[in-house]
């Protein structure tokens, strides 16, 4: 499943973002570097490699950028460019390809650098060991507020040490590295001072944060520190969590601290134990169900999202049914469904595949199941009141991830109390209180 590109542009530079929230964060950083360097008439395409379709869409966006900006400097970066830089450099009209590590450096966007030297600047991502400050703003160089985003996405971790059999992303992001807690706190404090009312902590493998730091602190320690040291932050959200790595400190914060949003996005991938084993995941079906039941019991308004793969190699009808049924058993209204896409170089690509038509049909079933659960969840919110964070589209986002539309919404980034009056299959409707 390809991601829809997100385009941001100031007077000088256009940034096209594909893929994950981490890319969205990094695009903001690159836009700032380009602006500070005085880069003019440039297009930066931040690519995605999570599926073959994502790579294909990245290529399409590169070609489109050149067609629509014939005189611009075209710079390609992101995971797809990191994994196969020569392929993107070979696209007619591409001026420079830079790697995922290099794109965080201000020097990469110096006009003289882009005009000269070799067309590819991509180093071995597996050799990268540094953490801050290249991932994020420091106390001396605080992150700047995006004019096009109501929530702040803050990268606190990069890379992944796990080698799930289907995943190519470690080869685009490298091994796991964590940003020290002090740097995170400084950046959160800076973002709140700039007017952000919600910060989203994000990373390639967010729940592994701290594993490479002295003492190996768990993610819960970071979250606790942010909440304690930045009391002026109204709302803290996590991007995606591995179900096998929810430590007890994090669990307690999720269920007891009302500044933590009652929403958890799970890196589920499958609901069948054999498929999970063949994926080389570290959780079982029972682990996921137990975690979600514990969270719901302790905080009844907790809701869930998840990533799931349809049609993983060897998946038969019974295995697929286990994936379908876990969605309703747990209650997952916010589901990202990925039809399995074999990535060359991964172990799963060597396993006998499921027929393509079957993969598509199963993906459709999963999406329909999620849509049904989403509609049901939205109906349960009618008659309640909650505080919405209003986004740049004029739509409010509730803590449990529901969208709500109101007449005459407040400005982007504002928090406002809303009475929920109705719903459809996609969002709630309400009235400002």
N, C-alpha and C positions, 0 to 999 in steps of 0.2 A: 504494500500500500504506500503510494507516494504521498509525501506531505505537500500541501499547498504552499507555494512560496510566499514569504512575507517581505514586502518591499518598504524600505525606509529611505528617505532622501532629504538631505539638506540642500543648501544652494550649490554645493560643490560636488558631493559624492552620493551615489546611490548604492545601497547595500541590499542584496537579495539573499534572504535566509531560507534554507530548506531544513527540514528535520526537527530536531529536538529543542527543548527549552535551553539546553546548554549552548547550542548554536545561537539562539536568540540573544543570550547574554553576551557571547563572544562577538556577535555582530555589533552590539552596542559599544563594546570596547574598541573594535576596529574602526568604527565610525568616529570615535573620539580621537584615536591615533591619527586617522586621515585628516581630520579637521585641524588638529594641533600641528601637523606637518605641512599644512598648506596645500594638500593634494587637491587638485581641481580636475573637473571633467573626467571622473573615474567611476567605474562600476565594479563592485566587489561581489562575487558570488560565493556564498558560504554553503558548500555542498553537503549532501547526506549520502551515506552508503549502507543504511540499515537493510535495504532490499535491492534487488536488481532494478525494480521500477524506480526506486529513489535515485539510483545512479543515472538511469535513463532520463528522469526528470531534471536532474542536475545538468546533464548535457544539453537538454532542450533549453534550459534557462540561460546557459552560456551562449548558445547560438542566438537566442532571442535578444540577449543583451547587446551582442555585437550588431545585429540587424537594426535595432532601435537606437543605438548610440554609435554611429559609424566612426566618429572622431574621438571616442573616449578611450581611456586606458582601461582595459579589461583584466581584472585580477581574479584568479580562481583559487579558492582555498577550501578547507573543510575536510571531512573524512574521506569522501570519494577522491578528492585530489591528493590526499596523503597516501592512500592505498595504491593509486595508479596515476601518478603525476604525469607520466609521458603521454597517456591517452588524452588528458585534458590540454596539455601543451600542444598536442598535434591538431586541436580544433582551430580552424582558421580564424584568425583575429584575436586569439588569446595572447596577451602581452607578458603575463607573469603567472606562474603557479607557485604558491607558497604553502608550506606544511602547517599542520595544526599547532605545532609548537611555535613556529616562526610568526604565525599570524597574531600572536599576543605581544610581539615586540613592536614598539613604536618605530624602530628603524626600518621595518618592512614596508612602511608606507611613506617613507621619504621619497619625494619625486625623483631625485637623482638616482636613488637605488632602483626604483622601478623602471626608469628609462635605460639604465645600463646593466651591466653584468649578465650572468646567464639567465635564461628564461625560467629555469626551475630552481627553486630554493626550498628543498624538502630534505630534511635530515632524518636519520633513523629514530623514529619515535620511541622505540624500545630503550634507547640510551638516555632518554630524558628522565632526570631524577629531581629536578627543581620543583618547588611548590610556589609559594608566594615570592615576589610580588607579580610575577608575570600573569598570574591568573586573575588578578583583581586589583582594584585600587588600594593603595596604601594610605596611611594617615596623612602623608604628604601630598598624595595625588588621589583624592577621593573620587569615587565613581560619580559620573554625571548622570542626572536624571534624564531619562529618555522622554522626549516630547510625545511619543506615540504609544506609551505603555503605562497603565495605571498601577500595575504590580511590578515590583523589582525582582528580577531573577538574579540570584547571587551564586556564582560558582564557588563551591567550597571543596570540591574534589574533582579529579580527572583520572582517566585511565581505568583499567580493570585487570585484576589478577586472575579472574576466573576464565576458563576457556570452555564456555558452553559450545556444544558441538555445531550449532547453527550460526554462531555469531562471528562476524568479521570485524566488529568495532574495536576490539583491543589492538588490532593492527593499524587502526586509524588514530587511536588515542593513546596507546602505550600502556605501561603498567600503572597501577594505582598510585596516586600521589594526593596528599591531603594538604589543604591550606591550614596553617596553624590557627588555633582558636582566637588568639589575640587579633590577628589580621581580620578574621571574620567579624568579630565584635566591632572593630573600628569601622569596617565598611557598612555594617548594618546601622550603626549610629549615624554615619554620614548620609545614608539613604533616607533615614527617618527625618533628619534635619532638612533634607531637600523636599520633603512633603509626601514621601511614600507612606501609606498606611498598611501595606502588606508587603512582606518580603518572602520570597520563595527560595529556599535552599535547594540547590541543584548540583548534580554531578553525574558522571557516567555510571558509577556504582556508589550512589550516595551513602548507603548504609555501611559501606566499608570505610567511611571516613575515620581517620585516626589510626588505622592499622600500621601505617608507616611512620608515625610520630612517636617520640619518646613516651614510654609507658603504655602505648597502644590504647588510648582512650576510646570508648565507644561513642557512637553518634549522639546518644542521649546526653553525654557530658557536654558536647558542643551546644546542643539545643538548650539545655539548662543554663549554660553560661550566657547565651544570647538573651534569654528571657530575663535573667537576673540583672545583667549589666546594662541592658537597654530597656528599661521599664516603660519608656515612652513609645515603644513599638506596639501598635494596637493588635497586629495580627501576623502570625508566623505560620507558614505552610511548607510542607515537604513535597518535593517533586515526585520521586518514585522510590519505593523501598523493596528490597529483597525480603520476602517473608521469613527467610531463615535468619535474618539479622536484626530483628527488632529486640533490642536489649531492654531490660526491665526498667531502667531509668527513663528511656524513651517511651515505653509503654505507659508508665505512670504520668508523664507529662502530657501525653496524648489524651488521657482520660480524665485528668484532674485539673489541667491548666486551660482556662477558657480562652486564652490568647492563642493557643494552638487550634488550628481549624479542625473540625471533626470530619476530616476527609483524609483517606490514605489510598494512594495509588500503588498497586502491587505489581511487581514484576512476576506475574503468575506463569505465563507461557503455556501451561497445559494443566489439565485436571486429572490426568491419568498417571499412575505411578510408573508404569513401564516407559511411557513416553518421557516423563520427567527424568528417569534414569538415563535414557538414551540421549536426552538433551544435555546430560551432565549437570542438572540442577541440584541444589542442595536441600530442597524442601520436598515434602510429600504432600499428597492430597489432604491427608489428615492434619498435617501441620498448618496448612492454610485455613482450613475450616475451624480448627481450634483457635488460632490467632484471632480470626474475625469474630467468632462467637465471644471470646473473652473481651474484645474491644467493645462490642455492642452491649454486652452485659454491664460493663462498667460505664459506658457512655452511650446511651440509647440513640442519640442523634448522629452517631458515627456512620458515615457512608464510605463506599469503596469504588475505586476504579481499578482497572487492570489492563495489562498487555497480554494477549493470548495469540498463539500461532495455530492456524487451521491447516490440517493436512501435512503435519510433520511426517517424514519418511517412516514407513511401516505402520502408521496409524490406521487401525481398522475401525469398523463401525462401533464396536463396543468401547474402544479407547476414545473415540470421538464423543460418544455419549457421556463419558465421564467428564470430558471438558465442557460439554454443553450443560450438563446438570449441575456442575459446581457453581456456575454463574447464578442460577436461581437459588441453590442451597445456601450460598453465602449472601446473595443479594448484591450484585454488581451492576448498577445502572450505567456506569461510565466505562465503556469497554473500547479499547483500541484493538481491532482485529487485524492481524497480519496474515494473509495467505502465505504459506511457506514459500520461500524463495531461496533456492540453492545458491550459495555463494562459493565460488571456486576457491579452493584452499582450506575449506572447513571440513571437519570429519563427516558432518551430516551430508555433505554433497556426494559422498561415496556410498550412502545407504540407498537401497532401492526406493524410488519415490512413489508417492501417491499420484494417481492420474490427475492431470491438471483440472479437468472438469469436476472431479470429486472435490478437489481443494477449493475451487470457487463456490461450489454448492455448500460446503461446510462453513466457509466464511460467511456466506449469506445467512445461514441458519443462526450462527453466533451473533451476528449483527441484529437480526430480528429479535432474538431472545433478549439482548441487551436493551433494545428499543422498547420492548414491552415492560421490562423492569424499570426503565427510566420514566416512562409514562406513569406507571403505578406510583413510583416514588414522588413524582411531582404532585400527584393528586393528594398525597398525604400531607403536603405542606400547606394546602388551602385552609385558610382560617387562622394560620399562625402569624407571628410577627418575628422579624429578624433584621439584622443589620447587613446591608448590601454595600459592597465596594463597587462604585460605578466605573465602568471601563470607557475607553475612548469611543466606543460605538454607541454610548448612551444606555447600555444594558448593565444592570447590576449583577454582581457575583456574590452569592451568599456563602457563608463559611463552609457549607456542605457541598459546594461546587455548583449548585443550581443557579441558573440564570433567571433574572426577573426583569420584566419590562414595566416601566411606569410612565405616566404622562409627565412631561417637563422634567426630565432627569437632571440632577445636579451635575456639576462639572466633573470631568474625568479625574479619578483618584480620590473622590469624596466618599466618605462613609455616611450612610443615611439609613434611618429606620424605616422599614417597609411593612405594611400589612398585606399579606398574600390573599388575593381575591379569586384567582382562577389559574388554569393551566391548559396547555395543549401538549402535544407530544414532544416539544422541544424546550419549552421554557414556561416560567410562571408569569402571571400578571399581578400587579399590585398597586398600592397607593402609598405615597409618602406620608409618613406620620409627623 
